[in-house]
Amino acid sequence: MSLIPYVELEQASEAVKQIWQEATSAFAPILGPGAEAYIPVAVKTLAHRPSILKGFWAFDQATFGPGVLDDRLKALAGLRTSLDNSSNYCTTHLYHVSRATGLTDDTILAAAGFEGSPLFSTKEKLAMRFASELTAKPGAMDRRILDELRATFSPPEIVELTMVICIMNVLNRFHLAMEDEIDCALAPRALYPKPLKTVSAS
């Protein structure tokens, strides 16, 4: 059971309903058949504060939408962050996002031990290394990783990558605090770092 009740469609304001429609349009292609009416739990929770929902949704879409980095790299950075934070909810979503970018289950599962995997490019490994470093010790990051980041990515790419990781850290912590339950199809069980909590099991 989540920490607070969700705002359901019949309770939502017109402004919130508009964001719900946008969220459904964004997630339906990612989650596949049967997701035509899917509303992410984050939207239902943030709907308690419509102004925060509106601002965060715009911020999220600007960061995760078309940008200077390819979708596969952004998905891997977000997935690595969620794994490091043991956020099953976000890990599940990032699994589906990763699949939508063309990543296979084998590649996604390899993100847990990416350093020794031949399935990732040097640039992807650096992005995931940076994600783990920024997540674990933001005020004391390894200087060598930052120097390699500067030598490998352009300034706009670094800004976008950093914001992807930061937003995922916000979402990971938010969903963990709200005790949100997984509300869509599960990823392979081996991907999850801790026991699952799903809507169907509540």
Contacts in CASP RR format, 6 or more apart in sequence:
PFRMAT RR
TARGET T0000
AUTHOR 0000-0000-0000
METHOD contacts of the structure
MODEL  1
MSLIPYVELEQASEAVKQIWQEATSAFAPILGPGAEAYIPVAVKTLAHRP
SILKGFWAFDQATFGPGVLDDRLKALAGLRTSLDNSSNYCTTHLYHVSRA
TGLTDDTILAAAGFEGSPLFSTKEKLAMRFASELTAKPGAMDRRILDELR
ATFSPPEIVELTMVICIMNVLNRFHLAMEDEIDCALAPRALYPKPLKTVS
AS
1 179 0 8 1.000
1 181 0 8 1.000
1 202 0 8 1.000
2 41 0 8 1.000
2 45 0 8 1.000
2 178 0 8 1.000
2 179 0 8 1.000
2 180 0 8 1.000
2 181 0 8 1.000
3 177 0 8 1.000
3 178 0 8 1.000
3 179 0 8 1.000
4 45 0 8 1.000
4 48 0 8 1.000
4 178 0 8 1.000
6 41 0 8 1.000
6 44 0 8 1.000
6 45 0 8 1.000
6 47 0 8 1.000
7 16 0 8 1.000
7 44 0 8 1.000
7 45 0 8 1.000
7 47 0 8 1.000
7 48 0 8 1.000
8 44 0 8 1.000
9 17 0 8 1.000
9 20 0 8 1.000
9 39 0 8 1.000
11 47 0 8 1.000
12 20 0 8 1.000
12 47 0 8 1.000
13 50 0 8 1.000
15 50 0 8 1.000
15 54 0 8 1.000
16 43 0 8 1.000
16 47 0 8 1.000
16 50 0 8 1.000
16 53 0 8 1.000
19 43 0 8 1.000
19 53 0 8 1.000
19 54 0 8 1.000
19 57 0 8 1.000
20 39 0 8 1.000
20 43 0 8 1.000
22 57 0 8 1.000
22 61 0 8 1.000
23 39 0 8 1.000
23 40 0 8 1.000
23 43 0 8 1.000
23 57 0 8 1.000
24 35 0 8 1.000
24 36 0 8 1.000
24 37 0 8 1.000
24 38 0 8 1.000
24 39 0 8 1.000
26 61 0 8 1.000
27 35 0 8 1.000
27 38 0 8 1.000
27 40 0 8 1.000
28 35 0 8 1.000
28 36 0 8 1.000
28 38 0 8 1.000
29 100 0 8 1.000
30 96 0 8 1.000
30 97 0 8 1.000
30 99 0 8 1.000
30 100 0 8 1.000
31 38 0 8 1.000
31 96 0 8 1.000
31 184 0 8 1.000
31 185 0 8 1.000
35 184 0 8 1.000
38 183 0 8 1.000
38 184 0 8 1.000
40 93 0 8 1.000
40 183 0 8 1.000
41 89 0 8 1.000
41 175 0 8 1.000
41 178 0 8 1.000
41 180 0 8 1.000
41 181 0 8 1.000
41 183 0 8 1.000
42 171 0 8 1.000
42 174 0 8 1.000
42 175 0 8 1.000
42 180 0 8 1.000
43 53 0 8 1.000
43 57 0 8 1.000
45 174 0 8 1.000
45 178 0 8 1.000
45 180 0 8 1.000
46 52 0 8 1.000
46 53 0 8 1.000
46 56 0 8 1.000
47 53 0 8 1.000
59 167 0 8 1.000
60 167 0 8 1.000
63 160 0 8 1.000
63 163 0 8 1.000
63 164 0 8 1.000
63 167 0 8 1.000
64 74 0 8 1.000
64 164 0 8 1.000
64 167 0 8 1.000
67 160 0 8 1.000
68 154 0 8 1.000
68 156 0 8 1.000
68 157 0 8 1.000
68 160 0 8 1.000
69 157 0 8 1.000
69 160 0 8 1.000
69 161 0 8 1.000
69 164 0 8 1.000
70 101 0 8 1.000
71 100 0 8 1.000
71 101 0 8 1.000
72 98 0 8 1.000
72 101 0 8 1.000
72 102 0 8 1.000
72 103 0 8 1.000
72 124 0 8 1.000
73 123 0 8 1.000
73 124 0 8 1.000
73 127 0 8 1.000
73 161 0 8 1.000
74 160 0 8 1.000
74 161 0 8 1.000
74 164 0 8 1.000
75 94 0 8 1.000
75 97 0 8 1.000
75 98 0 8 1.000
75 100 0 8 1.000
75 101 0 8 1.000
75 103 0 8 1.000
76 98 0 8 1.000
76 103 0 8 1.000
76 111 0 8 1.000
76 114 0 8 1.000
76 120 0 8 1.000
76 124 0 8 1.000
76 127 0 8 1.000
76 128 0 8 1.000
77 127 0 8 1.000
77 128 0 8 1.000
77 130 0 8 1.000
77 131 0 8 1.000
77 161 0 8 1.000
77 164 0 8 1.000
77 165 0 8 1.000
77 168 0 8 1.000
78 90 0 8 1.000
78 94 0 8 1.000
78 131 0 8 1.000
78 164 0 8 1.000
78 165 0 8 1.000
78 168 0 8 1.000
79 91 0 8 1.000
79 94 0 8 1.000
79 95 0 8 1.000
79 97 0 8 1.000
79 98 0 8 1.000
79 108 0 8 1.000
79 111 0 8 1.000
80 111 0 8 1.000
80 114 0 8 1.000
80 127 0 8 1.000
80 128 0 8 1.000
80 131 0 8 1.000
80 132 0 8 1.000
81 90 0 8 1.000
81 131 0 8 1.000
81 132 0 8 1.000
81 135 0 8 1.000
81 165 0 8 1.000
81 168 0 8 1.000
81 169 0 8 1.000
81 172 0 8 1.000
82 90 0 8 1.000
82 91 0 8 1.000
82 94 0 8 1.000
82 168 0 8 1.000
82 172 0 8 1.000
83 91 0 8 1.000
83 111 0 8 1.000
83 112 0 8 1.000
83 191 0 8 1.000
83 193 0 8 1.000
84 131 0 8 1.000
84 132 0 8 1.000
84 135 0 8 1.000
84 136 0 8 1.000
85 135 0 8 1.000
85 168 0 8 1.000
85 169 0 8 1.000
85 172 0 8 1.000
85 173 0 8 1.000
85 176 0 8 1.000
86 176 0 8 1.000
86 193 0 8 1.000
86 194 0 8 1.000
87 171 0 8 1.000
87 172 0 8 1.000
87 173 0 8 1.000
87 175 0 8 1.000
87 176 0 8 1.000
88 182 0 8 1.000
88 192 0 8 1.000
88 193 0 8 1.000
88 194 0 8 1.000
88 196 0 8 1.000
88 197 0 8 1.000
89 175 0 8 1.000
89 176 0 8 1.000
89 180 0 8 1.000
89 181 0 8 1.000
89 182 0 8 1.000
90 168 0 8 1.000
90 171 0 8 1.000
90 172 0 8 1.000
90 175 0 8 1.000
91 187 0 8 1.000
91 191 0 8 1.000
91 192 0 8 1.000
91 193 0 8 1.000
92 182 0 8 1.000
92 184 0 8 1.000
92 185 0 8 1.000
92 186 0 8 1.000
92 187 0 8 1.000
93 184 0 8 1.000
94 168 0 8 1.000
95 108 0 8 1.000
95 187 0 8 1.000
95 188 0 8 1.000
95 191 0 8 1.000
96 184 0 8 1.000
96 185 0 8 1.000
96 187 0 8 1.000
98 107 0 8 1.000
98 108 0 8 1.000
99 105 0 8 1.000
99 108 0 8 1.000
105 188 0 8 1.000
106 119 0 8 1.000
107 119 0 8 1.000
107 120 0 8 1.000
108 187 0 8 1.000
108 188 0 8 1.000
108 191 0 8 1.000
109 188 0 8 1.000
109 190 0 8 1.000
109 191 0 8 1.000
110 117 0 8 1.000
110 119 0 8 1.000
110 120 0 8 1.000
111 120 0 8 1.000
111 128 0 8 1.000
112 191 0 8 1.000
114 120 0 8 1.000
114 124 0 8 1.000
114 125 0 8 1.000
114 128 0 8 1.000
115 125 0 8 1.000
115 129 0 8 1.000
120 128 0 8 1.000
122 152 0 8 1.000
123 152 0 8 1.000
123 153 0 8 1.000
126 145 0 8 1.000
126 148 0 8 1.000
126 149 0 8 1.000
126 152 0 8 1.000
127 161 0 8 1.000
129 145 0 8 1.000
130 145 0 8 1.000
130 149 0 8 1.000
130 161 0 8 1.000
130 162 0 8 1.000
130 165 0 8 1.000
131 165 0 8 1.000
131 168 0 8 1.000
133 141 0 8 1.000
133 142 0 8 1.000
133 145 0 8 1.000
134 141 0 8 1.000
134 162 0 8 1.000
134 165 0 8 1.000
134 166 0 8 1.000
134 169 0 8 1.000
135 165 0 8 1.000
135 169 0 8 1.000
149 158 0 8 1.000
150 158 0 8 1.000
153 161 0 8 1.000
179 197 0 8 1.000
181 197 0 8 1.000
181 198 0 8 1.000
181 199 0 8 1.000
181 201 0 8 1.000
181 202 0 8 1.000
182 196 0 8 1.000
182 197 0 8 1.000
182 198 0 8 1.000
182 199 0 8 1.000
183 198 0 8 1.000
183 199 0 8 1.000
186 196 0 8 1.000
186 198 0 8 1.000
189 196 0 8 1.000
END
